Each structure stands twice: as C-alpha cells, then as structure tokens.
C-alpha cells in the first residue's frame, strides 16, 4: 500500500473530526487534489499542448515527485500528531 492510500484512510476513516480531516487535506500540493465535479467544469477545459519528455527528464521529474511525497508525509505526520496530542 502506498503512503498516499494510508493517509487517505486516516482522513476518510472517521477517526478525525471533519475540520481536522479538511485541514490535513490542505497539506498536499494543489495538483494532488484536483477534482472536476460537473459537466460544466469539464466543458470549460481546453487542450493547450502536449510535450514529449526524454527519459532523463522523466527521471528528474520522478525524483522531484519523490521528494515532494516525502515532505508531504513528514508534514502530514507532524500535524496529525499535534492534533492527537491536543485531544488528550
């Protein structure tokens, strides 16, 4: 199981208050939380361009993504710990 799945389980599992769960959702990057909920929203999107990346560029992007995921996990864990400590 990926760490993302575990954090979503914590958020959606009913252990936290709604305001706490929402606060934890706000920790991640915006692109990790994008949702298009209506046909009207979908219809407002338009294709701009496509880029072909090299394997070397892909490696750089994957390394950056890995670092962002690690930072997210650290921040998430720290904030969750603070929330649970204040409940005691």
C-alpha positions as CSV (number, residue, x, y, z in Angstrom):
1,X,0.0,0.0,0.0
2,X,1.3,3.4,-0.9
3,X,1.7,6.1,1.7
4,X,-1.0,8.1,-0.1
5,X,-3.5,5.4,0.4
6,X,-2.7,5.2,4.1
7,X,-3.1,9.0,4.6
8,X,-6.4,8.9,2.8
9,X,-7.5,6.1,5.0
10,X,-6.7,8.2,8.1
11,X,-8.6,11.2,6.6
12,X,-11.6,9.3,5.5
13,X,-11.7,6.6,8.2
14,X,-13.9,8.5,10.6
15,X,-11.3,8.8,13.3
16,X,-10.9,12.6,12.9
17,X,-13.3,15.4,13.2
18,X,-14.4,16.9,9.8
19,X,-12.4,20.1,10.4
20,X,-9.3,18.1,11.2
21,X,-9.7,16.0,8.1
22,X,-10.1,19.1,5.9
23,X,-7.0,20.6,7.5
24,X,-5.0,17.5,6.6
25,X,-6.3,17.5,3.1
26,X,-4.9,21.1,2.6
27,X,-1.4,20.0,3.3
28,X,-0.8,18.4,-0.1
29,X,0.0,20.1,-3.3
30,X,-2.9,21.5,-5.3
31,X,-2.3,19.2,-8.3
32,X,-2.7,16.2,-5.9
33,X,-6.2,17.4,-5.0
34,X,-7.8,18.5,-8.3
35,X,-11.4,17.3,-8.9
36,X,-13.7,18.3,-11.7
37,X,-17.2,17.7,-10.3
38,X,-19.6,18.9,-13.0
39,X,-20.0,18.6,-16.8
40,X,-19.9,22.4,-16.9
41,X,-16.5,22.4,-15.2
42,X,-15.3,19.8,-17.6
43,X,-16.6,21.7,-20.6
44,X,-14.6,24.8,-19.6
45,X,-11.3,22.9,-20.0
46,X,-9.4,23.1,-23.3
47,X,-6.3,21.3,-24.7
48,X,-3.3,23.6,-25.0
49,X,-0.4,21.5,-25.9
50,X,1.5,18.2,-25.3
51,X,5.2,17.8,-24.6
52,X,7.4,14.8,-25.1
53,X,9.9,14.3,-22.4
54,X,13.1,12.4,-22.5
55,X,13.9,9.5,-20.2
56,X,16.4,11.8,-18.4
57,X,13.8,14.5,-17.9
58,X,11.4,11.8,-16.6
59,X,13.9,10.7,-14.1
60,X,14.3,14.3,-12.8
61,X,10.5,14.7,-12.5
62,X,10.2,11.4,-10.7
63,X,12.9,12.4,-8.2
64,X,11.2,15.7,-7.6
65,X,7.9,13.9,-7.1
66,X,9.5,11.5,-4.6
67,X,10.9,14.4,-2.6
68,X,7.5,16.2,-2.6
69,X,5.9,13.0,-1.4
70,X,8.4,12.6,1.5
71,X,7.9,16.3,2.5
72,X,4.1,15.7,2.4
73,X,4.4,12.6,4.6
74,X,6.5,14.4,7.2
75,X,4.2,17.4,7.3
76,X,1.1,15.2,7.5
77,X,2.5,13.0,10.3
78,X,3.7,16.1,12.3
79,X,0.3,17.8,12.0
80,X,-1.7,14.6,12.8
81,X,0.5,14.1,15.9
82,X,-0.2,17.6,17.0
83,X,-4.0,17.1,16.5
84,X,-4.0,13.9,18.5
85,X,-1.9,15.4,21.4
86,X,-4.3,18.3,21.8
87,X,-7.3,15.8,22.1
88,X,-5.7,14.1,25.1
